[in-house]
């Protein structure tokens, strides 16, 4: 059921319509929505309701604060391109573009998979739910892979798996640290077993990266679930998350039905996982880049220096 929320009201007699003001298609432009009550201000697109505290947020202010609520610090989802812009210095290069799913199963449920792909491409401007970039975080050259939740829930199909595998291989061959920012509902089941095979494919590539002693930092954002959590998202040399991020494999409802117990309210949130030892840190978005710079300095330092820093 739809409803209209009045954000602002005026008293009768305030803000009268100008006698010779600009004319809209429905008469004088008074700043009010056409056809609406004179007490309802046109606010569509200017305000966003925070899912955390339910308070209205001015969109421009929200964007200026890196899509973090100024009242409760709720971290809104951030797109792949915005994530790259946040972390990398200007002048980075996008790579491994142009890969598109071939719909190997010719899958249809409520709507054809081809139609879902076409719609997602139109909405995001991306070929799939991933972007790879080469650039610098501070002074450190890195390979960065960022997932796009707006593309079919950031689900991992053959294209996402291949793109991440290419990022891992680039990092290994160039000996540049790898950073992967995860935001995903898990494996893309419209591609069936092909999507599940990506878990083993990426994990194998990461094992080779580990053998080459090239650092890998995993950044888990809201949400990171399913096969993405079960594979590369939890395999970092350093696993860090944004505050409040939902991180898990199966959903809490499935777990409760399986174990027949009520789960804690904070279950599967970043802070809960940090407390239980599944994460190394929970870092606010405004501090993330600085944290990564310090982490890269530490991971690239000689082993003797790292031991000295840890014991001092």
LOPABA-711569 format. One record per residue (C-alpha): residue number from 1; residue in one letter; chain; x, y, z. Coordinates in pm, whole numbers, always signed. Layout:
BEGIN
(atom NUM "A" "A" (X Y Z))
...
This chain:
BEGIN
(atom 1 "X" "A" (+0 +0 +0))
(atom 2 "X" "A" (+147 +332 -103))
(atom 3 "X" "A" (+136 +642 +113))
(atom 4 "X" "A" (+255 +999 +94))
(atom 5 "X" "A" (+458 +1144 +376))
(atom 6 "X" "A" (+441 +1517 +439))
(atom 7 "X" "A" (+789 +1625 +540))
(atom 8 "X" "A" (+720 +1995 +587))
(atom 9 "X" "A" (+406 +2203 +647))
(atom 10 "X" "A" (+335 +2574 +638))
(atom 11 "X" "A" (+83 +2786 +818))
(atom 12 "X" "A" (-196 +2945 +614))
(atom 13 "X" "A" (-84 +3270 +461))
(atom 14 "X" "A" (+288 +3181 +453))
(atom 15 "X" "A" (+478 +3170 +126))
(atom 16 "X" "A" (+199 +3308 -99))
(atom 17 "X" "A" (+220 +3234 -470))
(atom 18 "X" "A" (+404 +3510 -655))
(atom 19 "X" "A" (+182 +3727 -875))
(atom 20 "X" "A" (+429 +3738 -1162))
(atom 21 "X" "A" (+648 +3440 -1080))
(atom 22 "X" "A" (+764 +3171 -1323))
(atom 23 "X" "A" (+483 +2964 -1475))
(atom 24 "X" "A" (+485 +2586 -1467))
(atom 25 "X" "A" (+256 +2368 -1672))
(atom 26 "X" "A" (+3 +2378 -1388))
(atom 27 "X" "A" (+8 +2750 -1319))
(atom 28 "X" "A" (+237 +2962 -1102))
(atom 29 "X" "A" (+546 +2780 -973))
(atom 30 "X" "A" (+493 +2805 -597))
(atom 31 "X" "A" (+738 +2529 -502))
(atom 32 "X" "A" (+455 +2283 -439))
(atom 33 "X" "A" (+392 +1958 -624))
(atom 34 "X" "A" (+136 +1988 -902))
(atom 35 "X" "A" (-202 +1858 -797))
(atom 36 "X" "A" (-95 +1819 -434))
(atom 37 "X" "A" (-216 +2008 -129))
(atom 38 "X" "A" (-55 +2348 -84))
(atom 39 "X" "A" (+77 +2220 +249))
(atom 40 "X" "A" (+294 +1953 +88))
(atom 41 "X" "A" (+640 +2060 -30))
(atom 42 "X" "A" (+793 +1889 -331))
(atom 43 "X" "A" (+1075 +1682 -178))
(atom 44 "X" "A" (+1099 +1384 -411))
(atom 45 "X" "A" (+1464 +1294 -466))
(atom 46 "X" "A" (+1592 +1547 -211))
(atom 47 "X" "A" (+1547 +1343 +105))
(atom 48 "X" "A" (+1627 +986 +209))
(atom 49 "X" "A" (+1491 +800 +510))
(atom 50 "X" "A" (+1763 +624 +708))
(atom 51 "X" "A" (+1692 +251 +754))
(atom 52 "X" "A" (+1874 +264 +1088))
(atom 53 "X" "A" (+1716 +552 +1280))
(atom 54 "X" "A" (+1422 +622 +1044))
(atom 55 "X" "A" (+1513 +989 +1031))
(atom 56 "X" "A" (+1496 +1200 +714))
(atom 57 "X" "A" (+1836 +1287 +567))
(atom 58 "X" "A" (+1908 +1556 +312))
(atom 59 "X" "A" (+2050 +1367 +16))
(atom 60 "X" "A" (+2326 +1619 -56))
(atom 61 "X" "A" (+2444 +1600 +306))
(atom 62 "X" "A" (+2430 +1219 +295))
(atom 63 "X" "A" (+2645 +1209 -17))
(atom 64 "X" "A" (+2892 +1453 +141))
(atom 65 "X" "A" (+2926 +1218 +441))
(atom 66 "X" "A" (+3016 +921 +216))
(atom 67 "X" "A" (+2662 +778 +238))
(atom 68 "X" "A" (+2680 +742 +617))
(atom 69 "X" "A" (+2392 +865 +835))
(atom 70 "X" "A" (+2503 +1163 +1045))
(atom 71 "X" "A" (+2255 +1070 +1319))
(atom 72 "X" "A" (+2307 +696 +1377))
(atom 73 "X" "A" (+2613 +621 +1158))
(atom 74 "X" "A" (+2422 +368 +948))
(atom 75 "X" "A" (+2634 +282 +643))
(atom 76 "X" "A" (+2430 +294 +324))
(atom 77 "X" "A" (+2529 +70 +33))
(atom 78 "X" "A" (+2792 +216 -196))
(atom 79 "X" "A" (+2820 +131 -567))
(atom 80 "X" "A" (+3131 -23 -720))
(atom 81 "X" "A" (+3242 +293 -902))
(atom 82 "X" "A" (+3183 +509 -593))
(atom 83 "X" "A" (+3382 +259 -387))
(atom 84 "X" "A" (+3675 +279 -627))
(atom 85 "X" "A" (+3661 +659 -624))
(atom 86 "X" "A" (+3663 +650 -244))
(atom 87 "X" "A" (+3968 +426 -208))
(atom 88 "X" "A" (+4192 +491 -507))
(atom 89 "X" "A" (+4382 +805 -594))
(atom 90 "X" "A" (+4270 +993 -909))
(atom 91 "X" "A" (+4405 +852 -1234))
(atom 92 "X" "A" (+4325 +485 -1171))
(atom 93 "X" "A" (+4258 +250 -1465))
(atom 94 "X" "A" (+3957 +21 -1505))
(atom 95 "X" "A" (+4056 -320 -1644))
(atom 96 "X" "A" (+3897 -653 -1735))
(atom 97 "X" "A" (+3585 -483 -1869))
(atom 98 "X" "A" (+3349 -605 -2142))
(atom 99 "X" "A" (+3275 -953 -2002))
(atom 100 "X" "A" (+2906 -1046 -2019))
(atom 101 "X" "A" (+2709 -1352 -1915))
(atom 102 "X" "A" (+2591 -1581 -2195))
(atom 103 "X" "A" (+2300 -1720 -1987))
(atom 104 "X" "A" (+2440 -2076 -2010))
(atom 105 "X" "A" (+2120 -2242 -1883))
(atom 106 "X" "A" (+1875 -2024 -2078))
(atom 107 "X" "A" (+1718 -1972 -1735))
(atom 108 "X" "A" (+1367 -1842 -1665))
(atom 109 "X" "A" (+1181 -1810 -1337))
(atom 110 "X" "A" (+945 -1516 -1284))
(atom 111 "X" "A" (+1117 -1352 -1580))
(atom 112 "X" "A" (+1391 -1461 -1821))
(atom 113 "X" "A" (+1746 -1426 -1692))
(atom 114 "X" "A" (+1840 -1240 -2011))
(atom 115 "X" "A" (+1579 -980 -1921))
(atom 116 "X" "A" (+1717 -947 -1567))
(atom 117 "X" "A" (+2066 -895 -1707))
(atom 118 "X" "A" (+1949 -631 -1953))
(atom 119 "X" "A" (+1763 -442 -1679))
(atom 120 "X" "A" (+2062 -458 -1443))
(atom 121 "X" "A" (+2294 -323 -1711))
(atom 122 "X" "A" (+2059 -34 -1775))
(atom 123 "X" "A" (+2030 +50 -1404))
(atom 124 "X" "A" (+2400 +29 -1317))
(atom 125 "X" "A" (+2578 +102 -1642))
(atom 126 "X" "A" (+2797 -203 -1576))
(atom 127 "X" "A" (+2839 -529 -1766))
(atom 128 "X" "A" (+2808 -729 -1445))
(atom 129 "X" "A" (+2832 -701 -1067))
(atom 130 "X" "A" (+3204 -627 -1051))
(atom 131 "X" "A" (+3469 -371 -1145))
(atom 132 "X" "A" (+3846 -420 -1146))
(atom 133 "X" "A" (+4084 -127 -1122))
(atom 134 "X" "A" (+4458 -63 -1109))
(atom 135 "X" "A" (+4568 +232 -904))
(atom 136 "X" "A" (+4714 +358 -579))
(atom 137 "X" "A" (+4585 +367 -223))
(atom 138 "X" "A" (+4806 +639 -83))
(atom 139 "X" "A" (+5153 +553 -211))
(atom 140 "X" "A" (+5075 +183 -255))
(atom 141 "X" "A" (+5003 +40 -599))
(atom 142 "X" "A" (+4721 -213 -572))
(atom 143 "X" "A" (+4479 -426 -770))
(atom 144 "X" "A" (+4128 -342 -652))
(atom 145 "X" "A" (+3814 -542 -721))
(atom 146 "X" "A" (+3481 -389 -610))
(atom 147 "X" "A" (+3142 -561 -624))
(atom 148 "X" "A" (+2818 -387 -726))
(atom 149 "X" "A" (+2519 -489 -512))
(atom 150 "X" "A" (+2281 -303 -744))
(atom 151 "X" "A" (+2348 -560 -1018))
(atom 152 "X" "A" (+2119 -854 -929))
(atom 153 "X" "A" (+2214 -829 -563))
(atom 154 "X" "A" (+2585 -844 -637))
(atom 155 "X" "A" (+2544 -1215 -707))
(atom 156 "X" "A" (+2845 -1410 -829))
(atom 157 "X" "A" (+2808 -1578 -1166))
(atom 158 "X" "A" (+3066 -1678 -1425))
(atom 159 "X" "A" (+3155 -1317 -1515))
(atom 160 "X" "A" (+3207 -1209 -1153))
(atom 161 "X" "A" (+3413 -1521 -1085))
(atom 162 "X" "A" (+3629 -1474 -1394))
(atom 163 "X" "A" (+3679 -1103 -1326))
(atom 164 "X" "A" (+3789 -1162 -967))
(atom 165 "X" "A" (+4016 -1448 -1076))
(atom 166 "X" "A" (+4178 -1212 -1326))
(atom 167 "X" "A" (+4231 -956 -1049))
(atom 168 "X" "A" (+4399 -1224 -835))
(atom 169 "X" "A" (+4623 -1328 -1124))
(atom 170 "X" "A" (+4717 -965 -1194))
(atom 171 "X" "A" (+4814 -917 -831))
(atom 172 "X" "A" (+5025 -1233 -833))
(atom 173 "X" "A" (+5203 -1158 -1159))
(atom 174 "X" "A" (+5271 -791 -1082))
(atom 175 "X" "A" (+5325 -855 -709))
(atom 176 "X" "A" (+5086 -573 -621))
(atom 177 "X" "A" (+4865 -619 -313))
(atom 178 "X" "A" (+4507 -726 -382))
(atom 179 "X" "A" (+4204 -558 -224))
(atom 180 "X" "A" (+3856 -701 -282))
(atom 181 "X" "A" (+3548 -515 -161))
(atom 182 "X" "A" (+3262 -764 -127))
(atom 183 "X" "A" (+2893 -676 -144))
(atom 184 "X" "A" (+2686 -974 -246))
(atom 185 "X" "A" (+2388 -1195 -181))
(atom 186 "X" "A" (+2596 -1498 -280))
(atom 187 "X" "A" (+2619 -1724 -584))
(atom 188 "X" "A" (+2397 -1639 -882))
(atom 189 "X" "A" (+2167 -1938 -895))
(atom 190 "X" "A" (+2034 -1845 -1241))
(atom 191 "X" "A" (+2366 -1988 -1362))
(atom 192 "X" "A" (+2339 -2304 -1151))
(atom 193 "X" "A" (+2653 -2509 -1098))
(atom 194 "X" "A" (+2852 -2264 -1312))
(atom 195 "X" "A" (+2812 -2003 -1038))
(atom 196 "X" "A" (+2908 -2249 -764))
(atom 197 "X" "A" (+3227 -2344 -947))
(atom 198 "X" "A" (+3346 -1985 -914))
(atom 199 "X" "A" (+3399 -2043 -541))
(atom 200 "X" "A" (+3664 -2310 -605))
(atom 201 "X" "A" (+3810 -2116 -897))
(atom 202 "X" "A" (+3875 -1802 -694))
(atom 203 "X" "A" (+3988 -1990 -382))
(atom 204 "X" "A" (+4245 -2178 -592))
(atom 205 "X" "A" (+4376 -1853 -740))
(atom 206 "X" "A" (+4402 -1703 -389))
(atom 207 "X" "A" (+4601 -2006 -272))
(atom 208 "X" "A" (+4852 -1934 -549))
(atom 209 "X" "A" (+4859 -1568 -443))
(atom 210 "X" "A" (+4933 -1678 -88))
(atom 211 "X" "A" (+5214 -1907 -208))
(atom 212 "X" "A" (+5361 -1606 -390))
(atom 213 "X" "A" (+5342 -1411 -60))
(atom 214 "X" "A" (+5144 -1123 -211))
(atom 215 "X" "A" (+4913 -953 +43))
(atom 216 "X" "A" (+4535 -982 +8))
(atom 217 "X" "A" (+4296 -760 +207))
(atom 218 "X" "A" (+3927 -845 +209))
(atom 219 "X" "A" (+3676 -568 +284))
(atom 220 "X" "A" (+3330 -697 +371))
(atom 221 "X" "A" (+3038 -457 +333))
(atom 222 "X" "A" (+2664 -485 +378))
(atom 223 "X" "A" (+2567 -749 +282))
(atom 224 "X" "A" (+2829 -1019 +226))
(atom 225 "X" "A" (+2651 -1354 +230))
(atom 226 "X" "A" (+2621 -1697 +71))
(atom 227 "X" "A" (+2891 -1836 -155))
(atom 228 "X" "A" (+3090 -1511 -152))
(atom 229 "X" "A" (+3133 -1535 +226))
(atom 230 "X" "A" (+3202 -1908 +197))
(atom 231 "X" "A" (+3486 -1846 -47))
(atom 232 "X" "A" (+3706 -1543 -113))
(atom 233 "X" "A" (+3552 -1288 +126))
(atom 234 "X" "A" (+3685 -1469 +435))
(atom 235 "X" "A" (+4023 -1570 +292))
(atom 236 "X" "A" (+4209 -1242 +330))
(atom 237 "X" "A" (+4536 -1198 +510))
(atom 238 "X" "A" (+4334 -923 +673))
(atom 239 "X" "A" (+3954 -938 +690))
(atom 240 "X" "A" (+3789 -608 +777))
(atom 241 "X" "A" (+3428 -490 +762))
(atom 242 "X" "A" (+3221 -175 +774))
(atom 243 "X" "A" (+3008 -116 +1086))
(atom 244 "X" "A" (+2679 -301 +1094))
(atom 245 "X" "A" (+2750 -506 +781))
(atom 246 "X" "A" (+2547 -826 +748))
(atom 247 "X" "A" (+2796 -1109 +703))
(atom 248 "X" "A" (+2709 -1477 +693))
(atom 249 "X" "A" (+2638 -1784 +483))
(atom 250 "X" "A" (+2279 -1892 +546))
(atom 251 "X" "A" (+2022 -1639 +664))
(atom 252 "X" "A" (+1923 -1615 +1033))
(atom 253 "X" "A" (+1573 -1753 +967))
(atom 254 "X" "A" (+1718 -2071 +813))
(atom 255 "X" "A" (+1964 -2109 +1100))
(atom 256 "X" "A" (+1693 -2063 +1365))
(atom 257 "X" "A" (+1478 -2327 +1197))
(atom 258 "X" "A" (+1775 -2564 +1180))
(atom 259 "X" "A" (+1904 -2532 +1537))
(atom 260 "X" "A" (+1558 -2451 +1686))
(atom 261 "X" "A" (+1700 -2170 +1896))
(atom 262 "X" "A" (+1654 -1794 +1903))
(atom 263 "X" "A" (+1959 -1610 +1773))
(atom 264 "X" "A" (+2110 -1298 +1935))
(atom 265 "X" "A" (+1983 -970 +1795))
(atom 266 "X" "A" (+2327 -872 +1663))
(atom 267 "X" "A" (+2390 -1215 +1508))
(atom 268 "X" "A" (+2578 -1202 +1173))
(atom 269 "X" "A" (+2656 -833 +1210))
(atom 270 "X" "A" (+3016 -714 +1174))
(atom 271 "X" "A" (+3059 -632 +1542))
(atom 272 "X" "A" (+2936 -979 +1645))
(atom 273 "X" "A" (+3180 -1147 +1406))
(atom 274 "X" "A" (+3466 -931 +1535))
(atom 275 "X" "A" (+3385 -1035 +1891))
(atom 276 "X" "A" (+3386 -1403 +1789))
(atom 277 "X" "A" (+3717 -1377 +1602))
(atom 278 "X" "A" (+3593 -1404 +1243))
(atom 279 "X" "A" (+3710 -1051 +1155))
(atom 280 "X" "A" (+4029 -859 +1224))
(atom 281 "X" "A" (+3869 -514 +1242))
(atom 282 "X" "A" (+3552 -312 +1193))
(atom 283 "X" "A" (+3636 +22 +1034))
(atom 284 "X" "A" (+3416 +326 +975))
(atom 285 "X" "A" (+3391 +425 +608))
(atom 286 "X" "A" (+3552 +765 +667))
(atom 287 "X" "A" (+3858 +588 +815))
(atom 288 "X" "A" (+3876 +301 +568))
(atom 289 "X" "A" (+4129 +446 +324))
(atom 290 "X" "A" (+4367 +555 +599))
(atom 291 "X" "A" (+4331 +212 +762))
(atom 292 "X" "A" (+4414 +36 +435))
(atom 293 "X" "A" (+4722 +255 +387))
(atom 294 "X" "A" (+4853 +157 +732))
(atom 295 "X" "A" (+4766 -208 +673))
(atom 296 "X" "A" (+4948 -214 +338))
(atom 297 "X" "A" (+5255 -56 +496))
(atom 298 "X" "A" (+5250 -326 +762))
(atom 299 "X" "A" (+5190 -618 +523))
(atom 300 "X" "A" (+5462 -506 +281))
(atom 301 "X" "A" (+5721 -453 +554))
(atom 302 "X" "A" (+5993 -717 +606))
(atom 303 "X" "A" (+5893 -996 +844))
(atom 304 "X" "A" (+6146 -890 +1109))
(atom 305 "X" "A" (+6004 -536 +1110))
(atom 306 "X" "A" (+5646 -666 +1145))
(atom 307 "X" "A" (+5745 -880 +1443))
(atom 308 "X" "A" (+5918 -581 +1601))
(atom 309 "X" "A" (+5609 -363 +1558))
(atom 310 "X" "A" (+5382 -629 +1705))
(atom 311 "X" "A" (+5602 -688 +2008))
(atom 312 "X" "A" (+5693 -327 +2080))
